[in-house]
Amino acid sequence: MSNHSERAVFDSLYQSIQVHGAVMPVGGLLQRAAQKFPERTALVFQDKPITFKHLYYQAINFSKFLAEKGLKAQERVLLFIENSPFFYNAYFAAAQLGAVVVPLNTFLSEQELEHIINDSKPALIITTKTLVDRVNAKSHGIATITDQEVVLPTDVPSTLPDFVIEKQNENAMAVLLYTSGTTGLPKGVMLSSKNIMTNVLQVVARVGITGEERVFGILPLFHSFAQNICIWSSFFLGAAVILLPKIDRRSIYAGLAQKPTVIVGVPALYGLFCLFKNLNFENVKYFVSGGDALPDKIRAGFEILYGRKICNGYGMTEASPVIAAELEDIRLATSTIGKPMVRMECAIRDANNSVTLPPFHIGQICVKGDNVMLGYYNAQEATNAILQDGWLQTGDLGYLDESGRIVISGRVKDLIAHKGFKIYPQEIENVLMGHPLVMNVGVIGVKQVDVGEIPVAYVQVKECTDALQQELLELCRKKLAPYKIPKQFVCTVEPLPVTTTNKVDKKVLRKKHQ
């Protein structure tokens, strides 16, 4: 779709979400879907379909239950829930009352969980029987509700009862999402209904999906990528989500049996698909990868095995989260992540964030648009450091090519300075992933007198062989300039440390190397 066509689609849809001159609240998405597409399937969970009408009726009853508990607009409600219909019930039950929904990563450490509870000061925590003990250990007396305490109706009346969605300022905080905290404890990203709905329309205009889609919902729902695709965008369109409880062999086969048309996942998921070798993707229109850099090895392997292209997406929670996507059926480097979404501005800035660089000059990627967050919760200093005059400094390095596509080079904080040269770890990691024994890589800069920093590669392999170190060195010599070649390869069959969003945790690697 051309940029002009995307704008036309976006502008047309934007008019449809106006309520009394403002963007509709996120909490109204399920009600809107139930009114427009009552008998359409909203979720398929454990092979059982749930209609929008059914889900909404349950959410109404849940909202009334929370209102009786005294929940008020703008109070925070923490959701500590695995992938399940109960997650959706709790999400909209709180949002329909105008409360701020705070979905938590169920893999958080105890320290991170306690920090978020203390930082967000919730009025209520909603969780499940399997997770409640972890919550109670850190909740300090905050009211907690589990799935066993909430009795939701199974039968739906022919006519739904009237229910008024709480009015909300389009620029008020609607959802609070805590980042993975790769540089410290998690920070709360404040997103408004305007932020979220803008990005929903940007995604719909770019991808061209419709209400006939069946989305493969295997990513954890607490993640911003999954929320955009599997909650906000799907419910806006009236599309079905094939909801899977976790990423494993059984769930993948069960989900594919439901004939998804759109699959969104992180690179590791597509790597897992490659290990299966014979999955049935005949109904899938798009495979979209996001959340981390897509290695050449995984994309090439997927294309060889399945004859299909993985499309690149790029974003961050602070942008609600999608910033760019490359969907055209042409061969581009995996570092090319497409043009910015419609109604977004993008600039490549120098190290001082004062000069906008021309095409093919690497700098920090900065973006501006109505999808950019309100700021960090209880962290004005951190907000001021990343948001200036509406421009979000992504912390990612890259450049714009001749067509205006963004090409990623790596993270600003991961940049390695060696004898006046700039070394981008992502380039080295992509090369090392090409070795057949390599499963994961993290390249860090280690300080060394007189040269600044040297690159050191931590490499997770299937097995350590006597020739492995030399093979990795030769691979780098073939693909990289001499100054980019790691001066040390630390090989291990043990998994590399990862963040709660499954990215290699370079903070841990740096500490380990000290």
For each residue, the residues with C-beta under 8 A, 3 or more apart:
1: 5 6 9 205 206 208
2: 5 6
3: 6 7 339 342
4: 7 8
5: 1 2 8 9
6: 1 2 3 9 10 205 206 342
7: 3 4 10 11 205 342 343
8: 4 5 11 12
9: 1 5 6 12 13 201 204 205 342
10: 6 7 13 14 201 202 205 342 343
11: 7 8 14 15
12: 8 9 15 16
13: 9 10 16 17 201 204 205
14: 10 11 17 18 201
15: 11 12 18
16: 12 13
17: 13 14 23 24 197 201 236
18: 14 15 21 22 23 24
19: 22 23 24 25 28
20:
21: 18
22: 18 19 169 170
23: 17 18 19 170 193 194 197 198
24: 17 18 19 28 29 32 193 197
25: 19 28 95 98 165 166 167 168 170 174 193
26: 29 95 174 175 193 196 197 232
27: 30 92 94 95 96 97 98 165 166 168 174 193
28: 19 24 25 31 32 96 165
29: 24 26 32 33 92 231 232 235 236
30: 27 33 34 52 55 56 59 88 92 96 235
31: 28 34 35 56 96 163 165
32: 24 28 29 35 36 235 236
33: 29 30 36 37 40 42 52 56 235 236 238
34: 30 31 37 38 52 53 55 56 57 160
35: 31 32 38
36: 32 33 238
37: 33 34 40 52 211 238
38: 34 35 51 52 53
39: 51 52 53
40: 33 37 51 52 211 238 240
41: 44 49 50 51 52 240
42: 33 50 51 52 54 55 88 234 235 240 241
43: 49 50 55 85 88 240 241 243
44: 41 47 48 49 50 214 240 241 242 243 258
45: 48 50 84 85 243
46: 245 254
47: 44 254 258
48: 44 45
49: 41 43 44 240
50: 41 42 43 44 45 54 55 85
51: 38 39 40 41 42 54 55 156
52: 30 33 34 37 38 39 40 41 42 55 56 235 238
53: 34 38 39 56 57 156 160
54: 42 50 51 57 58 156
55: 30 34 42 43 50 51 52 58 59 85 88 89 92
56: 30 31 33 34 52 53 59 60 92 160
57: 34 53 54 60 61 153 156 157 160
58: 54 55 61 62 89 152 153
59: 30 55 56 62 63 88 89 92 93 96
60: 56 57 63 64 96 160 161 163
61: 57 58 64 65 152 153
62: 58 59 65 66 89 90 92 93 150 152
63: 59 60 66 67 92 93 94 96 97 163
64: 60 61 67 68
65: 61 62 68 69 93 150
66: 62 63 69 71 77 93 94 97 99 124
67: 63 64 70 71 97
68: 64 65
69: 65 66 124 143 145
70: 67 123
71: 66 67 75 77 94 97 99 123 124
72: 75 97 98 99 123
73: 97 98 99 166 168
74: 98 99 100 172 173
75: 71 72 99 100 122 123 124
76: 99 100 102 120 121 122 123 176
77: 66 71 90 94 99 100 101 102 122 123 124 125 126
78: 102 104 116 117 120 122 124 125 126
79: 87 90 91 94 101 102 103 104 126 127 222
80: 104 106 113 125 126 127 128 131 134 135
81: 84 86 87 90 103 106 126 127 128 131 147 221
82: 87 106 128 130 131 220 245 246
83: 87 217 220 221 243 244 245 246
84: 45 81 87 128 243 245
85: 43 45 50 55 88 89 243
86: 81 89 90 128 147 150
87: 79 81 82 83 84 90 91 103 221
88: 30 42 43 55 59 85 91 92 231
89: 55 58 59 62 85 86 92 93 150 152
90: 62 77 79 81 86 87 93 94 126
91: 79 87 88 94 95 101 103 231
92: 27 29 30 55 56 59 62 63 88 89 95 96
93: 59 62 63 65 66 89 90 96 97
94: 27 63 66 71 77 79 90 91 97 99 100 101 124 126
95: 25 26 27 91 92 98 99 101 174 175
96: 27 28 30 31 59 60 63 92 93 163 165 166
97: 27 63 66 67 71 72 73 93 94 166
98: 25 27 72 73 74 95 166 167 168
99: 66 71 72 73 74 75 76 77 94 95 123
100: 74 75 76 77 94 173 174 175 176
101: 77 79 91 94 95 174 175 176
102: 76 77 78 79 116 120 122 175 176 177 178 188
103: 79 81 87 91 175 177 221 222 227
104: 78 79 80 108 113 116 178 222
105: 108 112 178 180 220 222 223 500 501
106: 80 81 82 131 220 222
107: 500
108: 104 105 112 113 116 186 500
109: 112 113
110: 113 114 134 137 138
111: 114 115 185
112: 105 108 109 115 116 181 185 186 500
113: 80 104 108 109 110 116 117 134 135 138
114: 110 111 117 118 138
115: 111 112 118 119 185 186
116: 78 102 104 108 112 113 119 120 178 186 188
117: 78 113 114 120 122 125 138 139 140 142
118: 114 115 121 140
119: 115 116 188 377 378
120: 76 78 102 116 117 176 188 377
121: 76 118
122: 75 76 77 78 102 117 125 142
123: 70 71 72 75 76 77 99 142 143
124: 66 69 71 75 77 78 94 142 143 144 145
125: 77 78 80 117 122 135 139 142 143 144 145
126: 77 78 79 80 81 90 94 144 145 146
127: 79 80 81 131 132 135 144 145 146 147
128: 80 81 82 84 86 131 132 146 147
129: 132 146 147 148
130: 82
131: 80 81 82 106 127 128 134 135
132: 127 128 129 135 136 144 146
133: 136 137
134: 80 110 113 131 137 138
135: 80 113 125 127 131 132 138 139 144
136: 132 133 139 144
137: 110 133 134
138: 110 113 114 117 134 135
139: 117 125 135 136 142 144
140: 117 118
141:
142: 117 122 123 124 125 139
143: 69 123 124 125
144: 124 125 126 127 132 135 136 139
145: 69 124 125 126 127 149 150
146: 126 127 128 129 132 149 150
147: 81 86 127 128 129 150
148: 129
149: 145 146
150: 62 65 86 89 145 146 147
151:
152: 58 61 62 89
153: 57 58 61 156
154:
155:
156: 51 53 54 57 153 160
157: 57 160 161
158:
159:
160: 34 53 56 57 60 156 157 163
161: 60 157
162:
163: 31 60 63 96 160
164:
165: 25 27 28 31 96
166: 25 27 73 96 97 98
167: 25 98
168: 25 27 73 98 172 174 193
169: 22 172 192
170: 22 23 25 192 193 194
171: 192 194 374
172: 74 168 169 192 193
173: 74 100 176 190 191 192 374 377
174: 25 26 27 95 100 101 168 191 192 193 196
175: 26 95 100 101 102 103 191 196 227
176: 76 100 101 102 120 173 188 189 190 191 377
177: 102 103 188 189 191 224 227 317
178: 102 104 105 116 181 186 187 188 189
179: 182 186 187 189 317 318
180: 105 186 499 500 501 503
181: 112 178 184 185 186 187 499 500
182: 179 499 503 505 506 507
183: 413 507
184: 181 187
185: 111 112 115 181
186: 108 112 115 116 178 179 180 181
187: 178 179 181 184 376 377 379 382
188: 102 116 119 120 176 177 178 376 377 378 379
189: 176 177 178 179 224 317 318 373 376 377
190: 173 176 373 374 375 376 377
191: 173 174 175 176 177 195 196 320 373 374
192: 169 170 171 172 173 174 195 196 374
193: 23 24 25 26 27 168 170 172 174 196 197
194: 23 170 171 197 198 370
195: 191 192 198 199 320 370 371 372 373 374
196: 26 174 175 191 192 193 199 200 228 232 320 371
197: 17 23 24 26 193 194 200 201 232 236
198: 23 194 195 201 202 320 343 369 370 371
199: 195 196 202 203 228 232 319 320 321 322 341 371
200: 196 197 203 204 228 232 233 236
201: 9 10 13 14 17 197 198 204 205
202: 10 198 199 205 206 322 341 342 343 344 371
203: 199 200 206 207 228 229 233 322 325 341
204: 9 13 200 201 207 208 209 233 236 237
205: 1 6 7 9 10 13 201 202 208 341 342
206: 1 6 202 203 325 327 341 342
207: 203 204 262 286 288 325 327
208: 1 204 205
209: 204 213 233 237 239 262 285 286
210: 213 237 239
211: 37 40 237 238 239
212: 239 261
213: 209 210 234 237 239 240 261 262 285
214: 44 239 240 241 242 258 259 260 261 262 283
215: 229 230 234 239 240 241 242 260 261 262 263 264
216: 242 244 255 256 260 262 263 264 265 284
217: 83 221 226 229 230 241 242 243 244 255
218: 244 246 247 251 252 255 265 269
219: 223 225 226 229 230 264 265 266 269
220: 82 83 105 106 223 226
221: 81 83 87 103 217 226 227 230 231
222: 79 103 104 105 106 226 227
223: 105 219 220 226 227 291 501
224: 177 189 227 228 315 317 320 321
225: 219 228 229 264 290 291 313 315 321 322
226: 217 219 220 221 222 223 229 230 231 264
227: 103 175 177 221 222 223 224 230 231 232
228: 196 199 200 203 224 225 231 232 233 320 321 322
229: 203 215 217 219 225 226 232 233 234 262 264
230: 215 217 219 221 226 227 233 234 241 243 264
231: 29 88 91 221 226 227 228 234 235
232: 26 29 196 197 199 200 227 228 229 235 236
233: 200 203 204 209 228 229 230 236 237 239
234: 42 213 215 229 230 231 237 239 240 241
235: 29 30 32 33 42 52 231 232 238 239
236: 17 29 32 33 197 200 204 232 233
237: 204 209 210 211 213 233 234
238: 33 36 37 40 52 211 235
239: 209 210 211 212 213 214 215 233 234 235
240: 40 41 42 43 44 49 213 214 215 234
241: 42 43 44 214 215 217 230 234
242: 44 214 215 216 217 255 258 260
243: 43 44 45 83 84 85 217 230
244: 83 216 217 218 247 251 252 254 255
245: 46 82 83 84 251
246: 82 83 218 251
247: 218 244 251 252 269 272
248: 251 252
249: 252 253 276
250: 253 254
251: 218 244 245 246 247 248 254 255
252: 218 244 247 248 249 255 256 272 273 276 279
253: 249 250 256 257
254: 46 47 244 250 251 257 258
255: 216 217 218 242 244 251 252 258 260
256: 216 252 253 259 260 279 280 281
257: 253 254
258: 44 47 214 242 254 255
259: 214 256 283
260: 214 215 216 242 255 256 263 283 284
261: 212 213 214 215 283 284 285 286
262: 207 209 213 214 215 216 229 284 285 286 288
263: 215 216 260 281 284 286 287 288
264: 215 216 219 225 226 229 230 288 289 290 313
265: 216 218 219 268 269 270 287 288 289
266: 219 269 270 289 290 291 292 501 502
267: 270 271 289 291 292 293 294 295 298
268: 265 271 272 292 502
269: 218 219 247 265 266 272 273
270: 265 266 267 273 274 287 289 294 298 299 302 310
271: 267 268 274 275 298 301
272: 247 252 268 269 275 276
273: 252 269 270 276 279 302 306
274: 270 271 277 298 301 302 305
275: 271 272
276: 249 252 272 273 279
277: 274 305
278:
279: 252 256 273 276 306
280: 256
281: 256 263 284 287 306 308
282:
283: 214 259 260 261
284: 216 260 261 262 263 281 287 308
285: 209 213 261 262
286: 207 209 261 262 263 311 327
287: 263 265 270 281 284 302 308 309 310 311
288: 207 262 263 264 265 310 311 312 313 325 327
289: 264 265 266 267 270 294 299 310 311 312 313
290: 225 264 266 312 313 314 315 322
291: 223 225 266 267 501 502 503
292: 266 267 268 501 502 503
293: 267 334 335 408 426 429 430
294: 267 270 289 298 299 310 312 334
295: 267 298 299 334 429 430 433
296: 299 300 333 334 430 433 434
297: 300 301 430 433 434 438
298: 267 270 271 274 294 295 301 302 310 433
299: 270 289 294 295 296 302 303 309 310 334
300: 296 297 303 304
301: 271 274 297 298 304 305
302: 270 273 274 287 298 299 305 306 308 310
303: 299 300 306 307 308 309 310
304: 300 301 307
305: 274 277 301 302
306: 273 279 281 302 303
307: 303 304
308: 281 284 287 302 303
309: 287 299 303 329
310: 270 287 288 289 294 298 299 302 303
311: 286 287 288 289 325 326 327
312: 288 289 290 294 325 326 334 336 337 338
313: 225 264 288 289 290 322 324 325 326 337 338
314: 290 322 323 324 325 337 338 406 408
315: 224 225 290 319 320 321 322 323 324
316: 319 321 323 394
317: 177 179 189 224 320 321 373
318: 179 189 321 372 373 386 392 394
319: 199 315 316 322 323 367 369 371 372 373 392 394
320: 191 195 196 198 199 224 228 315 317 371 372 373
321: 199 224 225 228 315 316 317 318
322: 199 202 203 225 228 290 313 314 315 319 325 341 371
323: 314 315 316 319 340 341 344 346 367 394 406
324: 313 314 315 337 338 339 340 341 346 405 406
325: 203 206 207 288 311 312 313 314 322 337 338 341
326: 311 312 313 332 336 337 338 339 405
327: 206 207 286 288 311 338
328:
329: 309
330:
331:
332: 326 336 405
333: 296 336 407
334: 293 294 295 296 299 312 430
335: 293 398 407 408 409 426 430
336: 312 326 332 333 401 405 406 407 408
337: 312 313 314 324 325 326 405 406 407 408
338: 312 313 314 324 325 326 327 405 406
339: 3 324 326 403 404 405 406
340: 323 324 344 345 346 367 404 406
341: 199 202 203 205 206 322 323 324 325 344 369 371
342: 3 6 7 9 10 202 205 206
343: 7 10 198 202 369 370
344: 202 323 340 341 367 368 369 371
345: 340 367 368 369
346: 323 324 340 365 366 367 368 400 406
347: 356 366 367 368 391
348: 356 357 361 362 363 364 365 366 398 399 400
349: 353 354 355 356 357 363 364 366 393
350: 353 354 355 357 363 364
351: 363 364
352: 355
353: 349 350 364 366 388 393
354: 349 350
355: 349 350 352
356: 347 348 349
357: 348 349 350 361 362 363 399
358: 361
359: 399 400 401 402
360: 399 400 401 402
361: 348 357 358 399
362: 348 357 397 398 399 409 422
363: 348 349 350 351 357 397 398 399
364: 348 349 350 351 353 393 394 395 396 397 412
365: 346 348 394 396 397 398 406 408
366: 346 347 348 349 353 391 392 393 394
367: 319 323 340 344 345 346 347 372 391 392 394
368: 344 345 346 347 372 390 391 392
369: 198 319 341 343 344 345 372
370: 194 195 198 343
371: 195 196 198 199 202 319 320 322 341 344
372: 195 318 319 320 367 368 369 387 390 392
373: 189 190 191 195 317 318 319 320 376 387 392
374: 171 173 190 191 192 195
375: 190 379 380 383 387
376: 187 188 189 190 373 379 380 382 383 386
377: 119 120 173 176 187 188 189 190
378: 119 188
379: 187 188 375 376 382 383
380: 375 376 383 384
381: 384 385
382: 187 376 379 385 386
383: 375 376 379 380 386 387
384: 380 381 387 388
385: 381 382 393
386: 318 376 382 383 392 393 395
387: 372 373 375 383 384 390 391 392 393
388: 353 384 391 393
389:
390: 368 372 387
391: 347 366 367 368 387 388
392: 318 319 366 367 368 372 373 386 387
393: 349 353 364 366 385 386 387 388
394: 316 318 319 323 364 365 366 367
395: 364 386 411 412 413
396: 364 365 408 409 410 411 412
397: 362 363 364 365 408 409 410 411 412 415 424
398: 335 348 362 363 365 406 407 408 409
399: 348 357 359 360 361 362 363 406 407 409
400: 346 348 359 360 404 405 406 407
401: 336 359 360 404 405 407
402: 359 360
403: 339
404: 339 340 400 401
405: 324 326 332 336 337 338 339 400 401
406: 314 323 324 336 337 338 339 340 346 365 398 399 400
407: 333 335 336 337 398 399 400 401
408: 293 314 335 336 337 365 396 397 398 426
409: 335 362 396 397 398 399 424 426 427
410: 396 397 414 415 424 425 426 427
411: 395 396 397 414 415 425 426
412: 364 395 396 397 415
413: 183 395
414: 410 411 424 425 426 443 444 445 506
415: 397 410 411 412 422 423 424 425 445
416: 422 423 424 425 443 444 445 453 454 455
417: 420 421 422 423 445 452 453
418: 421 423 445 451 452 453 454 455 483
419: 451 452 483
420: 417 452
421: 417 418 483
422: 362 415 416 417
423: 415 416 417 418 427 428 445 453 455 483 484
424: 397 409 410 414 415 416 427 428
425: 410 411 414 415 416 428 429 442 443 444 445 455
426: 293 335 408 409 410 411 414 429 430
427: 409 410 423 424 430 431 480 484
428: 423 424 425 431 432 441 443 455 457 476 480 484 485 486
429: 293 295 425 426 432 433 441 442 443 457
430: 293 295 296 297 334 335 426 427 433 434
431: 427 428 434 475 476 479 480
432: 428 429 435 438 441 443 457 459 472 475 476
433: 295 296 297 298 429 430 438 440 441
434: 296 297 430 431 438 475 479
435: 432 438 461 471 472 475
436:
437: 461 462 463 465 468
438: 297 432 433 434 435 441 459 460 461 472
439: 460 461 462
440: 433 459 460 495 496 504
441: 428 429 432 433 438 457 458 459 460 496 504
442: 425 429 457 458 496 504 505 506 509
443: 414 416 425 428 429 432 455 456 457 458 486
444: 414 416 425 455 456 458 506 509 510 513
445: 414 415 416 417 418 423 425 453 454 455 456
446: 453 454 455 456 488 513
447: 452 453
448: 451 452 453 454
449:
450:
451: 418 419 448 454
452: 417 418 419 420 447 448
453: 416 417 418 423 445 446 447 448
454: 416 418 445 446 448 451 486 487 488
455: 416 418 423 425 428 443 444 445 446 484 485 486 487
456: 443 444 445 446 486 487 488 490 513
457: 428 429 432 441 442 443 472 486 488 489 490
458: 441 442 443 444 490 492 496 504 509
459: 432 438 440 441 472 489 490 491 492
460: 438 439 440 441 492 493 494 495 496
461: 435 437 438 439 464 468 491 492 493
462: 437 439 493
463: 437 493
464: 461 468 491 492 493
465: 437 468
466:
467: 470 471
468: 437 461 464 465 471 472 489 491
469: 472 473 489 491
470: 467 473 474
471: 435 467 468 474 475
472: 432 435 438 457 459 468 469 475 476 486 489 491
473: 469 470 476 477 485 489
474: 470 471 477 478
475: 431 432 434 435 471 472 478 479
476: 428 431 432 472 473 479 480 484 485 486
477: 473 474 480 482 485
478: 474 475
479: 431 434 475 476
480: 427 428 431 476 477 484 485
481: 484 485
482: 477 485
483: 418 419 421 423
484: 423 427 428 455 476 480 481
485: 428 455 473 476 477 480 481 482
486: 428 443 454 455 456 457 472 476 489
487: 454 455 456
488: 446 454 456 457
489: 457 459 468 469 472 473 486
490: 456 457 458 459
491: 459 461 464 468 469 472
492: 458 459 460 461 464 496
493: 460 461 462 463 464
494: 460
495: 440 460 498
496: 440 441 442 458 460 492 504 505 509
497: 504 505 508 509
498: 495 502 503 504 505
499: 180 181 182 502 503 504 505
500: 105 107 108 112 180 181
501: 105 180 223 266 291 292
502: 266 268 291 292 498 499
503: 180 182 291 292 498 499
504: 440 441 442 458 496 497 498 499 509
505: 182 442 496 497 498 499 508 509
506: 182 414 442 444 509 510
507: 182 183 510 511
508: 497 505 511 512
509: 442 444 458 496 497 504 505 506 512 513
510: 444 506 507 513 514
511: 507 508 514
512: 508 509
513: 444 446 456 509 510
514: 510 511
